[in-house]
Amino acid sequence: MLNAWHQPVPPFVVKKGQRLDITLWLQGNDLPERVFLRAEPDNEEWLLIMKAHSAEGRWRYQASLTLNEGEATRRYCFKLVWADRQQWFGLRGGR
């Protein structure tokens, strides 16, 4: 089982100058091999590798999204990748 947490408010999204630091928390016995932050700031897909850190019994994945490129509104989701599958996770949960 895999549990995931993300909300579009601190501490999951923090504005620092011209970037957003975005965090996803994961916990479980089936963690993905890689986690990406997916965004389309200028109608081109960006897949940013998220860095993992263990904290308080869960894994915290973080990446930064620039604010000085593309449109003013930022839409993003997370791509979780295992050797044999992938899963998308966004504000409405996993797909």
C-alpha positions, 0 to 999 in steps of 0.5 A: 500500500502507498499513501500520498499527501499533497495540498496546494498550501504550505508546507507542500508549496512554498514560494521562494523568490521566482520559484515554487518549492513543491513537496509530495509526501509518500509512505508505504511498502511499495515506494516508487523508484522515481518521482517526477514533478510534471508541469507545462509552463509554456505548453511544453511538458517538463518532467522535473526529478524530485529529490527524496528525503526520509523524515518522520516515518515518511518520504518527502520528495521535493522539486522547484518550479520556476515562476519566470517562464511561461504563463502566470498560472502553474498547473502540475501533478506528480508522476510516480514510476516503478520498474513495471508501471507508473501512476499519476498523482494530482490534487484529486488523488491518484490515477 
